[in-house]
Amino acid sequence: MTLAQLTDAPLDLAAHVAAVSGPRVGAVATFLGTVRDHDPSVDGDVVGLDYSAHPDAGDVLHRLADAAACTDGVLGVAVSHRTGMLGVGEAAIVAAVASAHRALAFDVCRDLVETVKAELPVWKREVLRDGSHVWVGL
């Protein structure tokens, strides 16, 4: 089972876990990436992130999820990334990977998130408390 979506709707970790769960599953590893109120490389307090995506980003996310799902022993993959304006504390990315045993689920989930962060054509604009902004990922 593979679920991959780019969406402007809030992300639901429990829905991702449910999407990969089943009677053969002994482990589900998850990742929840949230908007934080700071960026060590930027002066000022972050109050939100505005994510923009390339038109092909949805296809790229599906390809990355499918590649993770093809790993021997993986029973399910669900990954979503937000677009649009997010406030501090909101989920920007959610991933869940199911397998029979925890080690594989942990490894594939981590690799999936790292690959998404490296390859997904999504850019973020950090909005600062003083009204200024900084583009990241360009």
N, C-alpha and C positions, 0 to 999 in steps of 0.2 A: 504494500500500500504506500503510495506517495501522494503527499499534498504539498503544493508550493503556491504561495500567493503573495502578490504585491498589492497592498490595500491601503486606503485612507481611513479604514475603520479600526477601532481599538482591537488589540490582539488579546486572545484568550488562551492562556497556557493550558488550562484544563481541556479545552477543545482539541488542542494539539495532542495531548496525551491520549485522549479518547480515540483520536483518529488512528493512532498506531497500536492501540491495545488489542489484545485478543488472547485466546486460550494457549497459543504457543509461546507467548511473550513472557519471559522471566525477568526482564529488565527494561526500563524506559529511562534513558538519560535525557535531561532537558537543559536548555539554556534560555535565560530571559535577560535580554539586554535592555536596560532602561536609560532614560535621559537623566543625566546628573547635573548638578547645579554649578559645575566648574569644569574647566579644561586647563590643565597645567600649562599649556602653550599659549594661553590667551589671558590678557589682563582684564579682569572684571567678572562679575557673576553671570552665569548662564541662566536665562529664564525660559528658554525653549529652543527647540531645533526644528527647522523647516527642511524636510527631505524632498528632493526632486529626483525623478528617475528618468533615464533614457527610455524611449519607446520600446526598446528591445529588452528592458530589464526583466519583465515577466518571463520571457522565454529563457533568459540566462538563468534565472532562479529555478525554473523547472529543470533545466539541464543539470544544474548542480545537485539538485535534490535527487534526480534520477541516477546520477553517478554514485551518490552515497547509497542509494537503495540497492544498487547492483553489487555492493560489497557482500561477499559470501558471509552468510549468517545474519544479515540484517533483515528484519521482518517488517519494518515500516519506518518511513521518514515523513515528518511534517515540518515545514519551515515557512515562516511568513515574515515579511519586512514591511514596515509602515512607510507611507508617504504623507506629505502634508505637514502641518504644524502640530508639534507635540510639546506638551508641557513637561516640566521636571517631574520625574517619577513614572511617566508613561512608558510602556513597552515599545521599543523600536524594532526589535527582532525577537522572534520566538522560534526555537527549534526543539524537536523531540525525535529521538531515534530509539527504536525497539529492536531487541534481539533476545536470544534465549539466556544470555549471560551478561553481567554488568560490564566487564572489561571492554568488550566489543562496542556496546552501546555508548560508553563514555568516549572511547577513541573516535568513533565515527561522528558523534555529535560535535566534539571539539573540532575535528577536521572540517566538518561541514560549515560550522560557524566561521572558522578562519578563512575558508575558501570563499564564502559569501562576502565577508568583509573585504577580501582582496580583489574579487572579480566582479561583483555586482555593480553595474553602472548606476549607482545612486550617490548623490552628493548632498551634503548637509550644510545649512546656513545656521550658525549658532547666533541666536539672538541674545544680546546682553542687556542687563538691567538698565543701562544708561541709554538704551534705544539703538545703539550701534549693532553691527553684525559682522561676523567673520565667516567666510566660506571655507569649508574643509573638504578635501577630496577632489579638488580641481587640478 
